[in-house]
Amino acid sequence: MGAFDRERLAMLVQPDRVHRSVYSDPAIFELEMERVFGYAWLILGHESQVRHAGDYFTTRMGREPVIVVRHDDGSVRVLVNRCAHRGSMVCAEGRGNTERFVCPYHGWSYDRGGRLHAMPFESGYAGKLGELGLHAAPRVALYRGFIFASLAESGPSLEDFLGPACASFDDLVDRAPGGELEVTGGVFKHAYNGNWKLMLENHLDGAHPAWVHASSVAVARGAPDPGPPGEEHYYDIAVRQMRQNGAPDAVWEAVGVWTTRFGHGYLGDYHNDDRLVVGLGNPVFAEYHRMLAAKVGEAEAKRILGVTLWNSIIYPNCSFMSQFRQLRIVHPLAVDRSVVYTYSLRMKQAPPQMFRDTVAFANVVNGTASWVLTDDLEVYERVQRGFSSGAVEWLNIGRGHGRDVDEPDGTRRGGTGTSEIYIRAQMRVWLDYMTAGA
């Protein structure tokens, strides 16, 4: 067996600690691309990005550049963006509509399903050219409009993979009157010099905001109070968010944090609609509530708006926020380099102001000029630099260890809201993926 056989990999992850090489060894990163990103279901985007036949957008599945395209038969296909001839990418655009994907090197062209359509100088090639085409992801599935694909021929179904985390997508979609969501406004991309796992861990970490975001919390506390309902300003979103980040320890300890069999996780019991910019008492929110109730009835509307899930992680590549309609997908580039795609989702049948506030939230929280993301990126890079030290081999993930509780729905809940149960769950499934291929 290779340098990282099953026994050696198993030694890297222990109940309350993880070896630094999991985040810093390029050889381990290469195995992750094969055994984690080459096997797991990965979220790629939303069906609203490929409404019509020929609509496409480009993205990545681990190391693989891919094209997500709507086929003539209405299905969604995921094609590896690599010509079968000499390997050039056949599509350089981020999105568009096309009849054919044409390689810019020698003119080989492929239809929307990836089948080889034509090639110049066909008589000069030998072999079974009819079998050549763009490689397609063997498994593609949708859940509530979100597109997933796996590069593995077999494995759990998408719904088995999501398990209890389906509730997070249900919450996100059910909040849209008529269940109609769309990605709009393009995609915001940022990179950081750190391992891909750092972002997924940070988004469920209730212990870090008061420290990482201390300076912005202090500024927000000194800022004028947000305007009354109906009179909020764009910057009020930042003030509200920063003040929430500075909540007392007791508030964070009371937050719910759950994990699932496949490493997914989510937070609840804190954010609710009276904490949002367009919140209870706001005339825009009241109109939105009325439109939702007109679709599903008043009782169901109250049930939907009473769900308090917020940050959700779909391991290994996605983070989203139901109430703020933000979707972030992390793409590993190297062991110490990652890029994140951020999408904003619009509720098509909600008041336009709701989407305006979604975009505003994206700018003040997820933008590279925001008060929040800049702090997080600085910490990711400091952590990554710390991993280069060989003096300390292990990092501790023991906060709350021994107090996790199994729930009836198959989830596992942290004993407190600041438990590091989410890292332990992610590391457990990471080890499952890595050793299954050993």
Secondary structure as the mmCIF struct_conf table of DSSP 4:
data_model
#
loop_
_struct_conf.conf_type_id
_struct_conf.id
_struct_conf.beg_label_comp_id
_struct_conf.beg_label_asym_id
_struct_conf.beg_label_seq_id
_struct_conf.end_label_comp_id
_struct_conf.end_label_asym_id
_struct_conf.end_label_seq_id
BEND BEND1 ALA A 3 PHE A 4
HELX_RH_AL_P HELX_RH_AL_P1 ARG A 6 LEU A 12
STRN STRN1 VAL A 13 GLN A 14
TURN_TY1_P TURN_TY1_P1 PRO A 15 ASP A 16
STRN STRN2 ARG A 17 HIS A 19
TURN_TY1_P TURN_TY1_P2 ARG A 20 ARG A 20
HELX_RH_AL_P HELX_RH_AL_P2 SER A 21 SER A 24
HELX_RH_AL_P HELX_RH_AL_P3 PRO A 26 ARG A 35
TURN_TY1_P TURN_TY1_P3 VAL A 36 TYR A 39
BEND BEND2 ALA A 40 ALA A 40
STRN STRN3 LEU A 42 HIS A 46
HELX_RH_3T_P HELX_RH_3T_P1 GLU A 47 VAL A 50
BEND BEND3 HIS A 52 HIS A 52
TURN_TY1_P TURN_TY1_P4 ALA A 53 GLY A 54
STRN STRN4 ASP A 55 MET A 61
TURN_TY1_P TURN_TY1_P5 GLY A 62 ARG A 63
STRN STRN5 GLU A 64 ARG A 70
TURN_TY1_P TURN_TY1_P6 ASP A 72 ASP A 73
BEND BEND4 GLY A 74 GLY A 74
STRN STRN6 VAL A 76 VAL A 80
BEND BEND5 ASN A 81 ARG A 82
TURN_TY1_P TURN_TY1_P7 ALA A 84 ARG A 86
BEND BEND6 VAL A 90 VAL A 90
BEND BEND7 GLU A 93 GLY A 94
STRN STRN7 ARG A 95 ASN A 97
BEND BEND8 GLU A 99 GLU A 99
STRN STRN8 PHE A 101 VAL A 102
TURN_TY1_P TURN_TY1_P8 PRO A 104 HIS A 106
STRN STRN9 SER A 109 TYR A 110
TURN_TY1_P TURN_TY1_P9 ARG A 112 GLY A 113
BEND BEND9 GLY A 114 GLY A 114
STRN STRN10 ARG A 115 ARG A 115
STRN STRN11 LEU A 116 ALA A 118
TURN_TY1_P TURN_TY1_P10 PRO A 120 PHE A 121
HELX_RH_3T_P HELX_RH_3T_P2 GLU A 122 GLY A 124
BEND BEND10 GLY A 127 GLY A 127
HELX_RH_3T_P HELX_RH_3T_P3 LEU A 129 GLU A 131
STRN STRN12 GLY A 133 GLY A 133
STRN STRN13 ALA A 136 ALA A 136
BEND BEND11 PRO A 138 PRO A 138
STRN STRN14 ARG A 139 TYR A 143
TURN_TY1_P TURN_TY1_P11 ARG A 144 GLY A 145
STRN STRN15 PHE A 146 SER A 150
BEND BEND12 LEU A 151 SER A 154
HELX_RH_AL_P HELX_RH_AL_P4 LEU A 158 LEU A 162
HELX_RH_3T_P HELX_RH_3T_P4 GLY A 163 ALA A 165
HELX_RH_AL_P HELX_RH_AL_P5 CYS A 166 ASP A 174
TURN_TY1_P TURN_TY1_P12 ARG A 175 ARG A 175
BEND BEND13 ALA A 176 ALA A 176
HELX_RH_3T_P HELX_RH_3T_P5 PRO A 177 GLY A 179
STRN STRN16 LEU A 181 TYR A 192
BEND BEND14 ASN A 193 GLY A 194
TURN_TY1_P TURN_TY1_P13 TRP A 196 TRP A 196
HELX_RH_AL_P HELX_RH_AL_P6 LYS A 197 ASN A 202
TURN_TY1_P TURN_TY1_P14 HIS A 203 LEU A 204
TURN_TY1_P TURN_TY1_P15 GLY A 206 ALA A 207
BEND BEND15 HIS A 208 HIS A 208
HELX_RH_AL_P HELX_RH_AL_P7 PRO A 209 VAL A 212
TURN_TY1_P TURN_TY1_P16 HIS A 213 HIS A 213
HELX_RH_AL_P HELX_RH_AL_P8 ALA A 214 GLY A 222
BEND BEND16 ALA A 223 ALA A 223
HELX_LH_PP_P HELX_LH_PP_P1 PRO A 224 PRO A 228
TURN_TY1_P TURN_TY1_P17 PRO A 229 GLY A 230
TURN_TY1_P TURN_TY1_P18 TYR A 234 TYR A 235
HELX_RH_AL_P HELX_RH_AL_P9 ASP A 236 ASN A 245
TURN_TY1_P TURN_TY1_P19 GLY A 246 GLY A 246
HELX_RH_AL_P HELX_RH_AL_P10 ASP A 249 ALA A 254
BEND BEND17 VAL A 255 VAL A 255
STRN STRN17 GLY A 256 THR A 259
TURN_TY1_P TURN_TY1_P20 ARG A 261 PHE A 262
BEND BEND18 GLY A 263 GLY A 263
STRN STRN18 GLY A 265 GLY A 268
BEND BEND19 ASP A 269 TYR A 270
HELX_RH_3T_P HELX_RH_3T_P6 ASP A 273 ARG A 275
BEND BEND20 LEU A 276 VAL A 278
TURN_TY1_P TURN_TY1_P21 LEU A 280 GLY A 281
HELX_RH_AL_P HELX_RH_AL_P11 PRO A 283 VAL A 296
HELX_RH_AL_P HELX_RH_AL_P12 GLU A 298 LEU A 305
TURN_TY1_P TURN_TY1_P22 GLY A 306 GLY A 306
STRN STRN19 LEU A 309 ILE A 314
TURN_TY1_P TURN_TY1_P23 TYR A 315 ASN A 317
STRN STRN20 CYS A 318 MET A 321
TURN_TY1_P TURN_TY1_P24 SER A 322 ARG A 325
STRN STRN21 GLN A 326 ALA A 334
TURN_TY1_P TURN_TY1_P25 VAL A 335 ASP A 336
STRN STRN22 ARG A 337 MET A 347
TURN_TY1_P TURN_TY1_P26 LYS A 348 GLN A 349
BEND BEND21 ALA A 350 ALA A 350
HELX_RH_AL_P HELX_RH_AL_P13 PRO A 352 PHE A 361
HELX_RH_PI_P HELX_RH_PI_P1 ALA A 362 ASN A 366
BEND BEND22 GLY A 367 GLY A 367
TURN_TY1_P TURN_TY1_P27 THR A 368 ALA A 369
BEND BEND23 SER A 370 SER A 370
TURN_TY1_P TURN_TY1_P28 TRP A 371 VAL A 372
HELX_RH_AL_P HELX_RH_AL_P14 LEU A 373 PHE A 387
TURN_TY1_P TURN_TY1_P29 SER A 388 SER A 388
BEND BEND24 GLY A 390 ALA A 391
STRN STRN23 TRP A 394 ASN A 396
TURN_TY1_P TURN_TY1_P30 ARG A 399 GLY A 402
STRN STRN24 VAL A 405 ASP A 406
TURN_TY1_P TURN_TY1_P31 PRO A 408 ASP A 409
BEND BEND25 GLY A 410 GLY A 410
STRN STRN25 ARG A 412 ARG A 413
BEND BEND26 GLY A 415 THR A 416
TURN_TY1_P TURN_TY1_P32 GLY A 417 THR A 418
TURN_TY1_P TURN_TY1_P33 GLU A 420 GLU A 420
HELX_RH_AL_P HELX_RH_AL_P15 ILE A 421 ALA A 436
TURN_TY1_P TURN_TY1_P34 GLY A 437 GLY A 437
#
